[in-house]
Structures are given as C-alpha cells and as structure tokens.
Amino acid sequence: MVKRHLSRLNAPKSWPIKRKGIKFIRKPNPGAHSLRECISLSLVIQNMLKYAKTSKEIKKILHERKILVNGKVKRDPAFAVGIMDILSIPSLKEYYRVLYNTKGKFVLMKIEEKDANEILMKIVDKTLLKKGKLQYNYSNGHNNLVEKDDYKTGDTVLYSLKDNKISKHFELKKGAKVYLTGGKFVGNTASLEEIKENNVLIKIKEDIFETAKRYLFVIGDVKIENE
C-alpha cells in the first residue's frame, strides 16, 4: 500500500516546513519529479501561501477550483508541484513561479499575469517513436512531438500554455544565463563560462565556480528574482 504521509523529520530539506509539530505531513504523489524536487500542493497552500491552517480548509479551496498549476485546475492536495511550475490563483489575481532559494528550499516568486501563460521546461531526453516521430521529454513530465530535431538535451524551451507550442528556445551554450537547481550554488543565477563533459564553469557576479552540468537550467531572457 502506498503511504500518503511522511514523517516531518524525514521530509526533504527542500520543503519549507518546521521540523517540530504534527508528526506526519502530506506526501506528494509520485510523478515526474523525485521527492526532493517536488512538494505537495497542500503544503504550498498551507506553508508557503498560508491560505489555510487545516486539511479541511485546503480541501475547500481546491474544491472551489481556485488553484491552477501550469494552467490547469488542480483539486488533489497531494498533487506534486516542482521547480519552474506556474501557480495561478485568478480570483486573487496572484501568479507565482516555483523556485529554490539559496538555501535550497522551495519559494514562490510573484510574476505578472501575462508571464503565467508560459512555462520554462528543460529538455531532459528525447524518444524516437513509431514512424520516425520524435518526442521531447521535459523536466516537469510534459512531452510533445516535434517535426524537426532542432534542440539539444539540456536546452530549455519557453512553452505557451495557451497555444500548446514552443514560443522560445534557450540553448545550453557558453554565455547562456542559467539558474542552479542543485549543489552548493542552488538558487543562484549565473553565466555559463565553459562546458566540460559532466561539469561546467559558471560565473556568479565576478567569481568563477565549478558545478555539475545537471544542475543547470537555462533561463534566457526570463527574469528570475530570488532570495
């Protein structure tokens, strides 16, 4: 039987919760993200937005269809919310991008309504389907078929939630603006200086550092403000 709750003390360090309190907390449903890389929608509502104090209040908010994730209404308290997801509350005219702060904990960055219609997605791999069709698979579990293999694994696309198509492409290359999703420099934005096999050199302000290539998320001209 799948466990729906997790001990507070054993929860990932990325969750912005107090370690003391009610012993068990809501565990996100399994999906595209690992447990460290996601947080349940109920914890977002209760701990990050602070719009509810009890499970009953959370269920009421979700039942009223007030919360959208990546443009779709979500009613499951255990729905897994991950990095770069877009959280929308149209009734309050509030829109957020899910990020990590520099301590590696989930935070919500306020964005404009127009920016809530597009989501940044990193290409994590590609799948060759029947009849030669190619599918891009993204960091948030989304995927789409493409006519031409124009982009590389590690690149990022800005995907329109309204039109269901790629509106921009940001290449993983020297000089690219990147956001760090893990490691010592998590939550920072940097300039990509050099790509090695599995590691890269990045520039944060005036200093050069080395980190793992897998932590890079190219953000191009999308504005990211973080703690």
N, C-alpha and C positions, 0 to 999 in steps of 0.2 A: 504494500500500500504506500502511495506517495505521501510524504509528510508535507503538510500545508503550512507548518510553522517551524521556526528556527529559534534556538536559544539566543537571547540577546547578547550573551557573552561570546558566542561563536559567530556572530554576524560579521560579514566582511568589513574591513576598516574603511571602505569607501562609503559606507552608509552613515549619514549624519544623525546618529542617534546616541542617546545616553546609554552607557553600559549597565547602569543600575536602574531598576524599575520592574515593570511586569516582565516575568521571565521569558515568555515566548512572544515573538513578533511574526508578522505575515511574511512568508517566503514567496518570492516571485515565481510565476510559472516558468518551467523550462522553455527555452526558445533559442533565438539566435545568439543571445549574449550569455557569457559564463556568469556564475553567481556574483563574482566580484564586479562584473561590468554592468550590472543592472540593479534596479531597486523596484520594489512593488509599487504600484500606483497608490495603494492605500498609505504607504509611508510618505510618498510625495505629498499627498493631500494633508496628512496629519502632521508630519515633522518638518516639511520644507515650506509648504504654503500656510500651514497652521490654520486651515479652514474647518477642521473637525478635531474632536477630542476622543470620540468613541467610534467603535466599529459601526454602530447603528447610524451615526451621523455621516460616516463615509459612504455607507450603502445608500443613504438618502440622496446625497449629492450625485452619486453615479447613476442612480435610478432615474433622476431628473434629466439625465443626458447632458450634463453641463460641462463635462470634461472630454476634450478631444486630444488624441495623441496622433501626430502626423496626419491630421486632417480627418480622422475617423473617430466617432464616438466610442468610448470605452466604458463598459459597465462592470468589468471584472476587477475587484480590489487587488487581485494577485497578478494583474497584467504587468509584464516586465517592461520597465522604462529604462532606456540605455543612453549612452553618450550620443550627443547631437540630435536626439529626438526633439520634436517640437510639441510643446504642451500648450493647448489653447483653451481659454475659458471665455467664449464670446459674450456671455451675459454680463461679464465684468470688464470686458474689453482688455483682458490681460493675456499676454502671449510670452512664452519663455522658450529658451533653448537649454537643454540639459548638458551640463559641463562638469568637469572636475575643478576644484580649487587647487591651489599649490600645495595643499596638504593631502591631496588625493581623495577628497570627499566630494560627493555629488553636491552641486549647487545649481540654481536656476538663474539664468541671465535673461533679464527682460529684453524683449525685442518689439519692433513695430508690427502692426497687423499685416502689412504688406510682406514682411520678411517671414511671417508664419506660413506662407504659402509655398515655401521652398525649403528643402532639407538637404543637408550635406551628407553624402554617402560615399564611403571608401570602398573601392573595388577590392575584394579580398581574394577572389578567384574567378575562373571562367569555366563554363561547362559546355562541351560540344554535344548537341542534341541530335536527334534523328533528322535526316535530310539536310545535314550540314548547317543547321541553325545554331547560333551561338548565344549563350545566356551569360550575362554578367551577374555575379552574386556579390551582394554588398554587406557591409559591416552590421547593418541593422536587420538582416534577414530578408530584406527585399531583393527581388531579382527582376530582370527584364531582358527580353530578346532584342538583339541588335542585328542590323543588316551588315554592318562592317565592323571589323575588329580594330577600331581606331584608338582605343585606350589601353593602357597597361595596368596590370595588377599593382596596387599601391596608389594609383591615381585616385582623385576624388571627383565626383560629379555633383552639381547642384541640380536637384531633381524637383520639377514642378509638381506639386500635389494636385493642382487644378487640372493641368493638361496631361498628367501622367507621362511626362517625357523629360529628357535631359535638356536643361536650359544653358548650362555652362559646364566646362571641363577644366580641372586644375591638375596639371601634370606634376608628378613627383620628379623634380629635377633640381639642379643647383640653382639657388636663388629663390626657390619657392618659399612662400610663407607657410609655416606649419604649426600645428598645435600638438602638444605632447600628451598622450593618453596614458602614459605609464612611466615607470622608472623614477630616478632622482629628480627629474625636472617636470614631472607631471603638472598639468595645469598651466604651463607657460606657453607663450607663443614665441617662435624663433624663426630665423632664416636658415635655410638648408645650405650649408657650405660645401659639403663633399659627401658622396655616396660611396661606401665600401661594399663588401659582399653582404654582410649582415648588420653592420654598424654604420653610423653616419656621424659627420661633424656638423654641429649646429651652432649658430651664433645667437646668444641672448644678450641684448644690449651691446656691449663691446667685448664680451668674453666668448671664447670658443670652447665647446664641450663635446664629448663623445657620448653617444647613446645608441640604443638598439633601433634599428630601422623599423621594426614592427610597431614602435610607439608613435610613429609619425602619422599625422592626419593633415593632409594638405587643405588649407582653408582659402587660398587665393585672396580675392578682394572682399571676402565676407568678414565683417567686423566682429571680433571676439574680444569682449572685455571681461576680465576675470580678477579674482582676488589674488 
